[in-house]
Amino acid sequence: MGSKRGRNEKAVEIGLPADCRMAAQTALLAELLGALDAPATQIDGSAVERVDTAALQLLTLFRREALSRGCAVSWRDASGTLCEAADTLGLVKALDLPAAVPA
């Protein structure tokens, strides 16, 4: 799917929106698909205030596919809301979310 051209470019940064529910995330899907050919992707989830199961599944699938292509995926930050939702669904490890910092 696409050329290896992206491997020579710099890492992609994706900021998740405050409302990270799939119903309104066509733009996020496009960003994630575009990042699959990058050498690395850093996701900033610090702004997430609302998230649903579908969005977390999308992020999990993105991470799995990116890693299978040899792309590094890391988190700059993850909000408590994002971490709690991922924990509820048992996806913290699959997403490799950073450890939650107590308030």
C-alpha atoms as a printed R data frame, in Angstrom:
    type eleno elety resid chain resno       x      y      z
1   ATOM     1    CA   MET     A     1   0.000  0.000  0.000
2   ATOM     2    CA   GLY     A     2   1.918  3.058 -1.202
3   ATOM     3    CA   SER     A     3   5.628  3.539 -1.608
4   ATOM     4    CA   LYS     A     4   8.418  3.471  0.961
5   ATOM     5    CA   ARG     A     5   8.952  7.187  0.318
6   ATOM     6    CA   GLY     A     6   7.465  8.065  3.723
7   ATOM     7    CA   ARG     A     7  10.184  6.114  5.544
8   ATOM     8    CA   ASN     A     8  12.692  8.855  4.757
9   ATOM     9    CA   GLU     A     9  10.514 11.601  6.154
10  ATOM    10    CA   LYS     A    10  10.255 12.763  9.746
11  ATOM    11    CA   ALA     A    11   7.891 11.407 12.358
12  ATOM    12    CA   VAL     A    12   4.217 12.293 12.163
13  ATOM    13    CA   GLU     A    13   2.483 13.932 15.114
14  ATOM    14    CA   ILE     A    14  -1.241 13.395 15.611
15  ATOM    15    CA   GLY     A    15  -3.222 15.307 18.209
16  ATOM    16    CA   LEU     A    16  -6.425 13.627 19.274
17  ATOM    17    CA   PRO     A    17  -9.418 15.971 19.605
18  ATOM    18    CA   ALA     A    18 -11.300 16.639 22.841
19  ATOM    19    CA   ASP     A    19 -14.308 14.756 21.425
20  ATOM    20    CA   CYS     A    20 -12.663 11.581 20.208
21  ATOM    21    CA   ARG     A    21 -15.741  9.600 19.318
22  ATOM    22    CA   MET     A    22 -15.909  7.834 15.977
23  ATOM    23    CA   ALA     A    23 -19.112  9.494 14.795
24  ATOM    24    CA   ALA     A    24 -17.152 12.703 14.216
25  ATOM    25    CA   GLN     A    25 -13.712 11.321 13.384
26  ATOM    26    CA   THR     A    26 -13.362 11.171  9.612
27  ATOM    27    CA   ALA     A    27 -10.381 13.524  9.899
28  ATOM    28    CA   LEU     A    28  -8.683 11.322 12.512
29  ATOM    29    CA   LEU     A    29  -9.059  8.264 10.307
30  ATOM    30    CA   ALA     A    30  -7.450 10.137  7.404
31  ATOM    31    CA   GLU     A    31  -4.553 11.265  9.631
32  ATOM    32    CA   LEU     A    32  -3.949  7.741 10.911
33  ATOM    33    CA   LEU     A    33  -4.030  6.233  7.422
34  ATOM    34    CA   GLY     A    34  -1.590  8.896  6.235
35  ATOM    35    CA   ALA     A    35   0.767  8.106  9.110
36  ATOM    36    CA   LEU     A    36   1.106  4.407  8.246
37  ATOM    37    CA   ASP     A    37   4.019  5.080  5.873
38  ATOM    38    CA   ALA     A    38   5.900  7.342  8.289
39  ATOM    39    CA   PRO     A    39   8.951  6.042 10.170
40  ATOM    40    CA   ALA     A    40   7.305  6.965 13.475
41  ATOM    41    CA   THR     A    41   4.108  8.443 14.843
42  ATOM    42    CA   GLN     A    42   3.639 10.274 18.117
43  ATOM    43    CA   ILE     A    43   0.078 10.595 19.384
44  ATOM    44    CA   ASP     A    44  -0.963 13.340 21.787
45  ATOM    45    CA   GLY     A    45  -4.067 12.298 23.693
46  ATOM    46    CA   SER     A    46  -3.872 14.996 26.354
47  ATOM    47    CA   ALA     A    47  -6.936 16.888 25.079
48  ATOM    48    CA   VAL     A    48  -9.306 13.898 25.029
49  ATOM    49    CA   GLU     A    49 -12.396 14.555 27.151
50  ATOM    50    CA   ARG     A    50 -14.754 12.065 25.469
51  ATOM    51    CA   VAL     A    51 -13.857  8.798 23.766
52  ATOM    52    CA   ASP     A    52 -15.830  5.778 22.635
53  ATOM    53    CA   THR     A    53 -15.082  2.112 22.036
54  ATOM    54    CA   ALA     A    54 -14.895  2.538 18.258
55  ATOM    55    CA   ALA     A    55 -12.228  5.252 18.536
56  ATOM    56    CA   LEU     A    56 -10.141  3.103 20.896
57  ATOM    57    CA   GLN     A    57 -10.472  0.143 18.545
58  ATOM    58    CA   LEU     A    58  -9.342  2.340 15.654
59  ATOM    59    CA   LEU     A    59  -6.277  3.476 17.613
60  ATOM    60    CA   THR     A    60  -5.497 -0.134 18.549
61  ATOM    61    CA   LEU     A    61  -5.731 -1.273 14.924
62  ATOM    62    CA   PHE     A    62  -3.606  1.669 13.799
63  ATOM    63    CA   ARG     A    63  -0.882  0.806 16.314
64  ATOM    64    CA   ARG     A    64  -0.925 -2.861 15.345
65  ATOM    65    CA   GLU     A    65  -0.691 -2.085 11.605
66  ATOM    66    CA   ALA     A    66   1.985  0.595 12.056
67  ATOM    67    CA   LEU     A    67   4.144 -1.741 14.140
68  ATOM    68    CA   SER     A    68   3.740 -4.523 11.573
69  ATOM    69    CA   ARG     A    69   5.133 -2.079  8.989
70  ATOM    70    CA   GLY     A    70   8.124 -1.271 11.169
71  ATOM    71    CA   CYS     A    71   6.827  2.127 12.252
72  ATOM    72    CA   ALA     A    72   7.316  3.258 15.846
73  ATOM    73    CA   VAL     A    73   4.221  4.495 17.676
74  ATOM    74    CA   SER     A    74   4.507  6.471 20.898
75  ATOM    75    CA   TRP     A    75   2.367  8.695 23.083
76  ATOM    76    CA   ARG     A    76   3.287 12.240 24.026
77  ATOM    77    CA   ASP     A    77   0.525 12.245 26.634
78  ATOM    78    CA   ALA     A    78  -2.860 10.680 27.388
79  ATOM    79    CA   SER     A    79  -5.689 12.237 29.363
80  ATOM    80    CA   GLY     A    80  -7.212 10.519 32.367
81  ATOM    81    CA   THR     A    81 -10.397 10.032 30.354
82  ATOM    82    CA   LEU     A    82  -8.499  8.245 27.591
83  ATOM    83    CA   CYS     A    83  -6.603  6.041 30.064
84  ATOM    84    CA   GLU     A    84  -9.743  5.164 32.042
85  ATOM    85    CA   ALA     A    85 -11.690  4.204 28.914
86  ATOM    86    CA   ALA     A    86  -8.803  2.093 27.619
87  ATOM    87    CA   ASP     A    87  -8.473  0.429 31.036
88  ATOM    88    CA   THR     A    88 -12.199 -0.364 31.135
89  ATOM    89    CA   LEU     A    89 -11.917 -2.078 27.741
90  ATOM    90    CA   GLY     A    90  -8.637 -3.819 28.572
91  ATOM    91    CA   LEU     A    91  -6.750 -1.892 25.856
92  ATOM    92    CA   VAL     A    92  -4.054 -0.094 27.887
93  ATOM    93    CA   LYS     A    93  -1.408 -2.666 27.013
94  ATOM    94    CA   ALA     A    94  -2.522 -2.986 23.364
95  ATOM    95    CA   LEU     A    95  -2.302  0.805 23.000
96  ATOM    96    CA   ASP     A    96   0.891  1.012 25.088
97  ATOM    97    CA   LEU     A    97  -0.503  4.062 26.873
98  ATOM    98    CA   PRO     A    98   1.760  5.977 29.243
99  ATOM    99    CA   ALA     A    99   1.236  5.372 32.944
100 ATOM   100    CA   ALA     A   100  -1.471  7.568 34.416
101 ATOM   101    CA   VAL     A   101  -0.203 10.344 36.629
102 ATOM   102    CA   PRO     A   102  -2.265 10.771 39.834
103 ATOM   103    CA   ALA     A   103  -4.008 14.135 40.146
